[in-house]
């Protein structure tokens, strides 16, 4: 992986985050509890290697929790039920470069998106580069640590590719969606190689899912299929959450179930298949109003606490990649296996277009509130139908954001952006 030559403004924030670590990665993949402060000189100490990777995981998990909430609002899974200024752009589905919450807020609250993602991306790449400079003799399990750093870097780039119109990294020039997916692919490839070397099946399977995910929009379905076929059906990697501190909480549960600031969008109420309720989309209309006093409050039942984890990569996703690429009877069989697991009636079709439409619908239900809807709408289309129109309770006209822009903080401080 190529080292950055310079840092953007947000990259500098990321460097500061490395020096003053505040995320606690309890129950993480690495099982490391981070301290409150890390001296700058410790970052170049091989003994800090596990800490660096755990910090990268913590930064990514915090950013992802925010992203699952905020992209869910813009993509029509969640609708606003409050009037906080920093959340209004998301709730009106009209996010602009000038919006400071979107561009500048960190992970301490629910409105920060760009900065948390930029920090997560930087810390993962930085951890990898520092480990690259150490030796195996200096760092036990170095290959495994490097694989995990590359993995979280890959997922950070994936989110940028799925949800941003374009991006700029490390003070560099603007890059487009396909280029971002290529950066993600390269990091997943590195993670696959190193995880294989280290015998780390969890990282290997997660990286295979991640690479299959980005190979599809890169127009490489055969390669995506090959990766997906390697993933066990019962595999799952989650983003860990905790009630220990605000930055570790599940933002969807806090904003929807606890504070009543967000409601579930009406398009996800009463989801059935052949008159049978689909348990993958558990939504209950409480009969109450959100804190705006206008919006009917519907709450999700997928996450039952502040500490509920969020699925990031899974064998289910690999199966749906296989179904999308293969189509035909194999796709129908996969769909019906998912229906059997959910306890709902089967699906029957031999029409390729109908099968693909149902695969997209399966993704909508399987990945409900998992930060996947925005990327799917961009890839498959249907954004206006799914997330456009008017807020059904407060009358706000939705603004039509279909991808997040580079925020002003980046454009103003990055000399390589016009």
GILINMO-V825766 format. One record per residue. N is the residue number from 1. RES is the residue in three letters. PSI is psi in whole degrees, 0 to 359 (NA if undefined). NEAR is the number of other ideal C-beta (glycine too) atoms within 10 Angstrom. Layout:
n->N res->RES psi->PSI near->NEAR
n->N res->RES psi->PSI near->NEAR
This chain:
n->1 res->UNK psi->138 near->17
n->2 res->UNK psi->137 near->9
n->3 res->UNK psi->142 near->11
n->4 res->UNK psi->147 near->16
n->5 res->UNK psi->336 near->8
n->6 res->UNK psi->165 near->12
n->7 res->UNK psi->141 near->18
n->8 res->UNK psi->177 near->23
n->9 res->UNK psi->317 near->17
n->10 res->UNK psi->330 near->26
n->11 res->UNK psi->325 near->25
n->12 res->UNK psi->321 near->14
n->13 res->UNK psi->321 near->18
n->14 res->UNK psi->319 near->23
n->15 res->UNK psi->320 near->15
n->16 res->UNK psi->323 near->11
n->17 res->UNK psi->325 near->24
n->18 res->UNK psi->324 near->22
n->19 res->UNK psi->322 near->13
n->20 res->UNK psi->73 near->11
n->21 res->UNK psi->132 near->22
n->22 res->UNK psi->356 near->17
n->23 res->UNK psi->137 near->22
n->24 res->UNK psi->112 near->19
n->25 res->UNK psi->55 near->25
n->26 res->UNK psi->146 near->15
n->27 res->UNK psi->25 near->14
n->28 res->UNK psi->175 near->20
n->29 res->UNK psi->331 near->20
n->30 res->UNK psi->352 near->18
n->31 res->UNK psi->47 near->10
n->32 res->UNK psi->131 near->17
n->33 res->UNK psi->123 near->12
n->34 res->UNK psi->144 near->18
n->35 res->UNK psi->173 near->11
n->36 res->UNK psi->326 near->8
n->37 res->UNK psi->142 near->10
n->38 res->UNK psi->117 near->19
n->39 res->UNK psi->145 near->10
n->40 res->UNK psi->321 near->11
n->41 res->UNK psi->339 near->9
n->42 res->UNK psi->337 near->16
n->43 res->UNK psi->334 near->19
n->44 res->UNK psi->12 near->10
n->45 res->UNK psi->122 near->14
n->46 res->UNK psi->333 near->16
n->47 res->UNK psi->342 near->11
n->48 res->UNK psi->7 near->20
n->49 res->UNK psi->313 near->22
n->50 res->UNK psi->324 near->19
n->51 res->UNK psi->318 near->22
n->52 res->UNK psi->316 near->26
n->53 res->UNK psi->321 near->31
n->54 res->UNK psi->323 near->25
n->55 res->UNK psi->318 near->27
n->56 res->UNK psi->318 near->32
n->57 res->UNK psi->315 near->27
n->58 res->UNK psi->317 near->28
n->59 res->UNK psi->318 near->30
n->60 res->UNK psi->316 near->27
n->61 res->UNK psi->321 near->25
n->62 res->UNK psi->314 near->28
n->63 res->UNK psi->320 near->29
n->64 res->UNK psi->322 near->25
n->65 res->UNK psi->315 near->27
n->66 res->UNK psi->315 near->24
n->67 res->UNK psi->317 near->26
n->68 res->UNK psi->320 near->26
n->69 res->UNK psi->305 near->26
n->70 res->UNK psi->320 near->29
n->71 res->UNK psi->329 near->24
n->72 res->UNK psi->325 near->30
n->73 res->UNK psi->309 near->25
n->74 res->UNK psi->326 near->29
n->75 res->UNK psi->4 near->25
n->76 res->UNK psi->17 near->25
n->77 res->UNK psi->328 near->29
n->78 res->UNK psi->145 near->28
n->79 res->UNK psi->145 near->27
n->80 res->UNK psi->147 near->26
n->81 res->UNK psi->29 near->27
n->82 res->UNK psi->184 near->19
n->83 res->UNK psi->24 near->15
n->84 res->UNK psi->130 near->16
n->85 res->UNK psi->320 near->10
n->86 res->UNK psi->340 near->16
n->87 res->UNK psi->347 near->22
n->88 res->UNK psi->317 near->17
n->89 res->UNK psi->321 near->22
n->90 res->UNK psi->314 near->27
n->91 res->UNK psi->329 near->26
n->92 res->UNK psi->0 near->19
n->93 res->UNK psi->46 near->24
n->94 res->UNK psi->72 near->16
n->95 res->UNK psi->126 near->24
n->96 res->UNK psi->158 near->14
n->97 res->UNK psi->331 near->16
n->98 res->UNK psi->344 near->12
n->99 res->UNK psi->113 near->23
n->100 res->UNK psi->326 near->15
n->101 res->UNK psi->312 near->23
n->102 res->UNK psi->316 near->25
n->103 res->UNK psi->330 near->25
n->104 res->UNK psi->337 near->20
n->105 res->UNK psi->146 near->19
n->106 res->UNK psi->204 near->16
n->107 res->UNK psi->4 near->26
n->108 res->UNK psi->343 near->13
n->109 res->UNK psi->177 near->15
n->110 res->UNK psi->346 near->26
n->111 res->UNK psi->344 near->23
n->112 res->UNK psi->132 near->25
n->113 res->UNK psi->301 near->29
n->114 res->UNK psi->310 near->26
n->115 res->UNK psi->313 near->25
n->116 res->UNK psi->319 near->28
n->117 res->UNK psi->320 near->27
n->118 res->UNK psi->320 near->28
n->119 res->UNK psi->315 near->27
n->120 res->UNK psi->315 near->30
n->121 res->UNK psi->315 near->31
n->122 res->UNK psi->314 near->27
n->123 res->UNK psi->326 near->30
n->124 res->UNK psi->313 near->30
n->125 res->UNK psi->320 near->27
n->126 res->UNK psi->318 near->24
n->127 res->UNK psi->317 near->30
n->128 res->UNK psi->314 near->27
n->129 res->UNK psi->322 near->16
n->130 res->UNK psi->317 near->21
n->131 res->UNK psi->325 near->25
n->132 res->UNK psi->329 near->12
n->133 res->UNK psi->343 near->10
n->134 res->UNK psi->174 near->18
n->135 res->UNK psi->164 near->9
n->136 res->UNK psi->327 near->9
n->137 res->UNK psi->329 near->8
n->138 res->UNK psi->331 near->13
n->139 res->UNK psi->109 near->19
n->140 res->UNK psi->142 near->12
n->141 res->UNK psi->36 near->16
n->142 res->UNK psi->317 near->20
n->143 res->UNK psi->320 near->18
n->144 res->UNK psi->316 near->22
n->145 res->UNK psi->317 near->26
n->146 res->UNK psi->321 near->29
n->147 res->UNK psi->318 near->28
n->148 res->UNK psi->323 near->32
n->149 res->UNK psi->316 near->32
n->150 res->UNK psi->323 near->31
n->151 res->UNK psi->309 near->34
n->152 res->UNK psi->329 near->32
n->153 res->UNK psi->318 near->29
n->154 res->UNK psi->317 near->27
n->155 res->UNK psi->326 near->30
n->156 res->UNK psi->314 near->29
n->157 res->UNK psi->324 near->29
n->158 res->UNK psi->316 near->24
n->159 res->UNK psi->318 near->25
n->160 res->UNK psi->316 near->24
n->161 res->UNK psi->322 near->27
n->162 res->UNK psi->334 near->26
n->163 res->UNK psi->344 near->24
n->164 res->UNK psi->144 near->23
n->165 res->UNK psi->322 near->14
n->166 res->UNK psi->177 near->17
n->167 res->UNK psi->170 near->25
n->168 res->UNK psi->137 near->20
n->169 res->UNK psi->137 near->24
n->170 res->UNK psi->41 near->20
n->171 res->UNK psi->14 near->20
n->172 res->UNK psi->186 near->17
n->173 res->UNK psi->166 near->10
n->174 res->UNK psi->135 near->17
n->175 res->UNK psi->148 near->17
n->176 res->UNK psi->174 near->12
n->177 res->UNK psi->312 near->19
n->178 res->UNK psi->322 near->12
n->179 res->UNK psi->324 near->14
n->180 res->UNK psi->317 near->22
n->181 res->UNK psi->326 near->22
n->182 res->UNK psi->321 near->15
n->183 res->UNK psi->318 near->24
n->184 res->UNK psi->314 near->27
n->185 res->UNK psi->316 near->23
n->186 res->UNK psi->321 near->18
n->187 res->UNK psi->322 near->29
n->188 res->UNK psi->321 near->28
n->189 res->UNK psi->316 near->16
n->190 res->UNK psi->317 near->20
n->191 res->UNK psi->320 near->29
n->192 res->UNK psi->314 near->24
n->193 res->UNK psi->313 near->16
n->194 res->UNK psi->322 near->25
n->195 res->UNK psi->324 near->25
n->196 res->UNK psi->315 near->15
n->197 res->UNK psi->321 near->14
n->198 res->UNK psi->351 near->18
n->199 res->UNK psi->31 near->10
n->200 res->UNK psi->91 near->22
n->201 res->UNK psi->325 near->12
n->202 res->UNK psi->311 near->17
n->203 res->UNK psi->319 near->26
n->204 res->UNK psi->310 near->23
n->205 res->UNK psi->321 near->23
n->206 res->UNK psi->320 near->29
n->207 res->UNK psi->326 near->31
n->208 res->UNK psi->317 near->24
n->209 res->UNK psi->314 near->26
n->210 res->UNK psi->316 near->29
n->211 res->UNK psi->320 near->26
n->212 res->UNK psi->321 near->29
n->213 res->UNK psi->315 near->27
n->214 res->UNK psi->338 near->28
n->215 res->UNK psi->331 near->24
n->216 res->UNK psi->306 near->18
n->217 res->UNK psi->342 near->19
n->218 res->UNK psi->2 near->17
n->219 res->UNK psi->34 near->10
n->220 res->UNK psi->66 near->16
n->221 res->UNK psi->324 near->15
n->222 res->UNK psi->319 near->8
n->223 res->UNK psi->321 near->16
n->224 res->UNK psi->318 near->24
n->225 res->UNK psi->317 near->18
n->226 res->UNK psi->318 near->15
n->227 res->UNK psi->314 near->24
n->228 res->UNK psi->325 near->26
n->229 res->UNK psi->338 near->15
n->230 res->UNK psi->349 near->14
n->231 res->UNK psi->128 near->24
n->232 res->UNK psi->144 near->11
n->233 res->UNK psi->331 near->11
n->234 res->UNK psi->9 near->8
n->235 res->UNK psi->145 near->20
n->236 res->UNK psi->133 near->17
n->237 res->UNK psi->133 near->19
n->238 res->UNK psi->158 near->16
n->239 res->UNK psi->118 near->23
n->240 res->UNK psi->146 near->20
n->241 res->UNK psi->163 near->25
n->242 res->UNK psi->155 near->20
n->243 res->UNK psi->7 near->14
n->244 res->UNK psi->322 near->12
n->245 res->UNK psi->165 near->11
n->246 res->UNK psi->317 near->14
n->247 res->UNK psi->352 near->23
n->248 res->UNK psi->0 near->22
n->249 res->UNK psi->156 near->22
n->250 res->UNK psi->108 near->28
n->251 res->UNK psi->326 near->27
n->252 res->UNK psi->313 near->27
n->253 res->UNK psi->315 near->25
n->254 res->UNK psi->313 near->21
n->255 res->UNK psi->328 near->24
n->256 res->UNK psi->302 near->26
n->257 res->UNK psi->326 near->21
n->258 res->UNK psi->302 near->13
n->259 res->UNK psi->346 near->14
n->260 res->UNK psi->25 near->19
n->261 res->UNK psi->339 near->22
n->262 res->UNK psi->147 near->32
n->263 res->UNK psi->162 near->29
n->264 res->UNK psi->135 near->28
n->265 res->UNK psi->144 near->21
n->266 res->UNK psi->336 near->16
n->267 res->UNK psi->350 near->14
n->268 res->UNK psi->11 near->22
n->269 res->UNK psi->147 near->14
n->270 res->UNK psi->50 near->11
n->271 res->UNK psi->123 near->18
n->272 res->UNK psi->163 near->11
n->273 res->UNK psi->115 near->17
n->274 res->UNK psi->48 near->10
n->275 res->UNK psi->5 near->7
n->276 res->UNK psi->129 near->12
n->277 res->UNK psi->135 near->14
n->278 res->UNK psi->111 near->18
n->279 res->UNK psi->350 near->14
n->280 res->UNK psi->346 near->20
n->281 res->UNK psi->71 near->22
n->282 res->UNK psi->107 near->18
n->283 res->UNK psi->134 near->20
n->284 res->UNK psi->127 near->13
n->285 res->UNK psi->116 near->14
n->286 res->UNK psi->345 near->13
n->287 res->UNK psi->3 near->8
n->288 res->UNK psi->178 near->12
n->289 res->UNK psi->154 near->15
n->290 res->UNK psi->180 near->24
n->291 res->UNK psi->353 near->15
n->292 res->UNK psi->351 near->18
n->293 res->UNK psi->4 near->11
n->294 res->UNK psi->321 near->16
n->295 res->UNK psi->127 near->23
n->296 res->UNK psi->131 near->18
n->297 res->UNK psi->110 near->22
n->298 res->UNK psi->134 near->24
n->299 res->UNK psi->147 near->18
n->300 res->UNK psi->156 near->23
n->301 res->UNK psi->12 near->12
n->302 res->UNK psi->322 near->19
n->303 res->UNK psi->125 near->21
n->304 res->UNK psi->7 near->12
n->305 res->UNK psi->170 near->15
n->306 res->UNK psi->333 near->18
n->307 res->UNK psi->11 near->17
n->308 res->UNK psi->129 near->18
n->309 res->UNK psi->162 near->18
n->310 res->UNK psi->129 near->22
n->311 res->UNK psi->133 near->19
n->312 res->UNK psi->317 near->24
n->313 res->UNK psi->147 near->25
n->314 res->UNK psi->164 near->23
n->315 res->UNK psi->332 near->16
n->316 res->UNK psi->316 near->23
n->317 res->UNK psi->319 near->24
n->318 res->UNK psi->319 near->26
n->319 res->UNK psi->320 near->23
n->320 res->UNK psi->332 near->23
n->321 res->UNK psi->314 near->24
n->322 res->UNK psi->314 near->20
n->323 res->UNK psi->317 near->25
n->324 res->UNK psi->318 near->22
n->325 res->UNK psi->316 near->21
n->326 res->UNK psi->319 near->17
n->327 res->UNK psi->197 near->15
n->328 res->UNK psi->212 near->12
n->329 res->UNK psi->329 near->11
n->330 res->UNK psi->319 near->14
n->331 res->UNK psi->317 near->24
n->332 res->UNK psi->319 near->19
n->333 res->UNK psi->318 near->15
n->334 res->UNK psi->315 near->23
n->335 res->UNK psi->316 near->22
n->336 res->UNK psi->330 near->15
n->337 res->UNK psi->319 near->15
n->338 res->UNK psi->322 near->19
n->339 res->UNK psi->318 near->19
n->340 res->UNK psi->317 near->11
n->341 res->UNK psi->328 near->12
n->342 res->UNK psi->348 near->18
n->343 res->UNK psi->34 near->11
n->344 res->UNK psi->161 near->21
n->345 res->UNK psi->162 near->14
n->346 res->UNK psi->174 near->13
n->347 res->UNK psi->137 near->21
n->348 res->UNK psi->129 near->9
n->349 res->UNK psi->152 near->16
n->350 res->UNK psi->3 near->9
n->351 res->UNK psi->120 near->9
n->352 res->UNK psi->319 near->11
n->353 res->UNK psi->319 near->9
n->354 res->UNK psi->322 near->12
n->355 res->UNK psi->315 near->22
n->356 res->UNK psi->318 near->16
n->357 res->UNK psi->322 near->13
n->358 res->UNK psi->329 near->18
n->359 res->UNK psi->317 near->22
n->360 res->UNK psi->320 near->17
n->361 res->UNK psi->322 near->14
n->362 res->UNK psi->318 near->23
n->363 res->UNK psi->319 near->22
n->364 res->UNK psi->321 near->24
n->365 res->UNK psi->315 near->17
n->366 res->UNK psi->320 near->21
n->367 res->UNK psi->22 near->20
n->368 res->UNK psi->124 near->21
n->369 res->UNK psi->31 near->25
n->370 res->UNK psi->17 near->21
n->371 res->UNK psi->27 near->26
n->372 res->UNK psi->342 near->23
n->373 res->UNK psi->320 near->26
n->374 res->UNK psi->315 near->29
n->375 res->UNK psi->321 near->22
n->376 res->UNK psi->319 near->18
n->377 res->UNK psi->323 near->25
n->378 res->UNK psi->323 near->20
n->379 res->UNK psi->319 near->12
n->380 res->UNK psi->343 near->16
n->381 res->UNK psi->178 near->12
n->382 res->UNK psi->15 near->14
n->383 res->UNK psi->314 near->21
n->384 res->UNK psi->320 near->13
n->385 res->UNK psi->320 near->11
n->386 res->UNK psi->326 near->19
n->387 res->UNK psi->5 near->24
n->388 res->UNK psi->192 near->16
n->389 res->UNK psi->222 near->13
n->390 res->UNK psi->141 near->10
n->391 res->UNK psi->125 near->19
n->392 res->UNK psi->349 near->15
n->393 res->UNK psi->324 near->19
n->394 res->UNK psi->355 near->17
n->395 res->UNK psi->3 near->8
n->396 res->UNK psi->134 near->16
n->397 res->UNK psi->125 near->12
n->398 res->UNK psi->143 near->18
n->399 res->UNK psi->345 near->15
n->400 res->UNK psi->17 near->14
n->401 res->UNK psi->124 near->22
n->402 res->UNK psi->352 near->18
n->403 res->UNK psi->152 near->17
n->404 res->UNK psi->138 near->28
n->405 res->UNK psi->164 near->20
n->406 res->UNK psi->126 near->18
n->407 res->UNK psi->162 near->25
n->408 res->UNK psi->326 near->16
n->409 res->UNK psi->325 near->21
n->410 res->UNK psi->315 near->25
n->411 res->UNK psi->323 near->16
n->412 res->UNK psi->331 near->12
n->413 res->UNK psi->359 near->13
n->414 res->UNK psi->109 near->23
n->415 res->UNK psi->346 near->9
n->416 res->UNK psi->5 near->12
n->417 res->UNK psi->138 near->16
n->418 res->UNK psi->NA near->7
